[in-house]
Every structure is written in structure tokens, then in C-alpha cells.
Amino acid sequence: MDDPHDRRLIENCHPPNYVNPTPAGKYNLIAIGAGAAGLVSAGGAGALGAKAAIIERALMGGDCLNVGCVPSKALIRAARAVYDLGMAGEFGIHLNAKPRIDFAEAMERMRRLRAEISPNDSAARFRNDFGVDVYFGDARFVSHDEIEVDDKRLKFNRAVIATGGRPLELPIPGLKETSYFTNETIFKLTELPPRLIVIGGGTVGCELAQAFLRFGSQVTIINDVAQILPREDADAAAIVHRQLEREGATVVNGARITRVWLRGENKAVAYSIGGRESEVVCDTILLAVGRAPNLEGLNLEAAGVNHSPDGVIVDDYLRTSNPRIYAAGDICSQFKFTHAADAMARAALRNALFFGRARMSAMVMPWVTYTDPEVARVGISEADARDAGFEIATITENFEDLDRAILDGESDGFARVYYARKTGKILGGTIVARHAGEMIGELTLAMTNGLKMGALSATIHPYPTQAEALRKIGDAYNRARLTPARRKIFEKWFAWRR
């Protein structure tokens, strides 16, 4: 499709007829991959005055700009507008006619906004503003301190591997022959699929399933484990499950897909639950079952960099088995998030160029599933703490008792904080709310600074807000500390004061 917005994106992120620079001397740092981790590594080095280079084989901006965060959130926002119109009657607002949903126009908006954002990650910006040499092509190590790209050899003092990942494939009989979409291809659609099957109930699967559902697709999610969003608390996942079904989705958990085949112009998917076979028919399949690391072609053996099927192996300082080479982002981390890649790249940069000691294990990493409601999480969970043998306590504030949530019509949610029972130190939390991603920052900041539960109560929250749930949790913690013995002491004190 010849699209003006995509042309603008390409002109910024992989300019046609671009000529790679000629290497001149050794680089202080070379980043392989121009996604979040690579851009932060190379851009940060260049801004500091180091001689830096970045190598990208496809589009600068990586997954986030091109096929991940940016396009998906644009689509999710448009789908939320559709949902809000459908709920207007709950607020006494009655539309005279059924809204006309133009999926092609929503997708055009996504491409336009993506193109508008693309200058931030462009070759011109990194070359002109940060002094970074930008190379396009396939990078491969040829020694412990040399990389080859476009028949040019680049010598480096330090390097950062930031090649990211790609959608994981599944060896389901017939799937490849039948054809399917992933997050890398689904945003090319301009026509809404009438019937969509989403294979996988994780973050990407649930987010896109709900978006297409709201535009009008008939959606079925087939998930191979007991709950959608398996990394989240069961009751948090249950709220999203209920909302998806309330909107008309079919959610099938604990299912093993046995085969996929064409049935005329349709696609059929067979699955098994406890030995019982079922099948569902659709027009379009979206495969969303995780990520695989982009290791191919790097020739890591020549550089002495150890790796596994999960990616490049690093220590806590993001250093590989070659002390000259670091890694950051999806290629080496369990956290497949843009903000995680950014944080790791900053740490790798400090450690590589300034003998820093920034540790990956010290990072307080939040994450968000952008369904409606959103599920936001940071730190340890109750199950994780129990498995690790920590003595942890939990306080949950349900939104059905929260004034702003009631007024917003968003009372199906909660805020939960996990803390050390003996010290009151905040260890983690989960928030299920329409804007949970905006709220989780307060807990992340508290944990980053080692704050205790009392700090939540002592912080003044505007009324009425949904974030006030965290203050209520702090108050509940303080009340729990008022033991009968302490109450008796206070009673004697007040009696003496009368």
C-alpha cells in the first residue's frame, strides 16, 4: 500500500538511497539495533561527546514505534472512544443515531500519528543532534572488538547488543499454511475482520482482542493456560476476563490448539480441553504467544558472547561474557517493555563508559497491560514472596468503595499493596483501573526510594481521585498497627489528659 504516512515514516527511519558513512577510527561505543535500548545507548554516548555509532537493519525506532507501543495504543484509544459512545446512556446521554465506525479511518489516524512521532527516532536526528554515525544493514561480529556492516569494518571500545525480539512462532499443524497475523503485521490492516481468533491470552493478545472487539469484530481468545494474563494476580485477570466477556468476546482458557486449516474462504481452528475437541471458524488469526530473541546473523561466537535460546546472557551489570560488550532490552531481559529497555540502556551506558556499577537487580520495574480496565504491576507479588519465603502482608482497597470510581462508573477494580510485615517497607503492588498505568508511578517512586506504608497515608491526595485508593491503603495499614495494647496506652493517656 502506497501510503503518505508510511512514506514519511520510512523517510525518517530508513531513508531511501541512504549512504552509510565511512568509518574513521575506533568508536567509543557501537549499538546494534535502533530500538529503545540502542537509541538510548548510542544517543546518550553521542550527547556526552563520545564517538558513537548505531546499526539498524530495518527501521529506526524498533518495535515500539513501528509495530508495538505506538500503533497499538493509537488503536486502543480509538477503540475506547467507540466503547465510551456505547456507554453514554449510563450517564443520561442518548445519541440520536448509532455511531458509524470507520475502521480504515482509525487505522489511517494511527499511521499519521506514528509518522508524526517518527522524527524523534530518525536517522537525521541522531546524526545531526547527537553526532551519531548511523549505519543501515546487517551487523555481524568479526572479532572481539570489530563489527562488520555493509562490507565495512567498525572497530569499537565498547558495544551494546540491542537487537530486541520478534513474535514467537508455534509449530501448530497447518498454521503457517493457513496464514496468520502477528503484532508486526496486524497494523497493516485497513478492513476490519468480521471474525478474529486471537491465539494467546497474554498482554498483546488481550489488548488487541479488546480493541478489535470494540470496533465490531467477533473475537475469540484461545489461551493454553488456566487464566488470561497469567503473570498477574488471579483476581486482577478475572476482572479483565469478565470485561471481555461482557463486551461479547469468547475466552477459552486451558486449551491446546491441535490444528488449523482452510475451510472454503474461512479458517478453522481445532482445540482440545481435557481431551474434548472443539473448533471455531474465523476470517483472521492473530498469533500473540510471546517473543523470541533476534540472535540470528550476529556471529556472537566470533566475539566470545555467550547466549541461550532466551537471548544474550548478561550479568547483573548487563555485561556479556566479553567484557567489552554489553546488552540491553528484549535481547537479554525477561521484561519485554520499552521503558525497561530504556532503563537498562542507561545502566549499560554508565557501566560501559564510566566504570559504573548500575545493577539490573536494583531496578524497580513497573509494567502495564493496556486493556480497559488496565492492569498495572510493580515489584514482588504475594505469590512470588511466598515462594521466596518472605514474610509479606497485603492490603487491598476495592474501587466499589471509592467515591471517584463510583462517580466515573468504573468501580470494577482495586488497588493492592504488598509490604514487609515486620518493617512496613513497600515491596510491590497491583492496580486494576481504567488509568492504572498513570497511577502505578506513585508506588514505583515509593519503592525506588525505600518508603514504608505510612508514607502513603501521609501523602495528601486530591479528592476525589482514584489514586486516593493508595492513601486509603496507607490508612488501613496505620489502623492495623493500632493493637489492643497500644489502644489501652492511648486510653490511659487521654484519661490522664481529661
URQUITA-V663578 format. One line per field, one symbol per residue. phi: phi as a letter, one per 40 degrees, with the letter a starting at -180 (. if undefined). psi: psi as a letter, one per 40 degrees, with the letter a starting at -180 (. if undefined). A space follows every 10 residues. Layout:
BEGIN
phi = ???
psi = ???
END
This chain:
BEGIN
phi = .cbcccccdc dcbadcgcbc ccdbgcccab bbhbcdcccc cccccccchc cbabbbcbbc hgddccbbdc cccccccccc cccccccddc bgbbccacdc cbccccccdd cccccccddc bccccccccb gccbbbicca cbacabbbaf gbbbcbcbbb cbcgaacccb ccdgccccga bbccbccccb bcccbbbbch bcdcccccdc ccdcchccbb bbbcbcacfc cbddcccccc dcccccchcb bbbgbbccab acbgcbbbbb abbfgccaab babbbbcabh bbccbcgcfc cccgbcabdc hccbcccgcc ccccbbaagd cbbcccbccc cccccccccc cccbfcbcbc ccccbcabcc cbccbbaagc bcccccccgc cbbbbbbccc bbdcccccgb ccaabbbbac ccbgccbiab bbacbdcccc cccccccdbg cbddcccccc bdbcbcccdc cccccccccc cccdcccccc cccccccc
psi = hghddddddd ddeghifhhi ihhgaiidhh hhhfaddddd dddddddeei hiiihhebhi daddddebdd dddddddddd ddddddedde eehhidihih hgdddddddd dddddddddd eiddddddde fhhhhhihih heaefihhhf eihhiidiih hfeaaihhih fhheddddii iaeeedeeie hhhdhhhhhh fadddddddd ddddeeihhh hhheadiige eiiddddddd ddddddeeih hhifihhdii ihgbeihhhh ihhfehhiii iidihhhgfa iiigdheefd ddefhiiiee ahhiaeefha eheehiiiad eeiehgiddd dddddddddd dddffifhhd eehhhiihhf ahiihiiiai iddddddeei hiihhhhiee ehdddddeff egaihhhhih dddehheiih hhidfdddde ddddddddef iidddddehh hihhideedd dddddddddd egiddddddd dddddde.
END
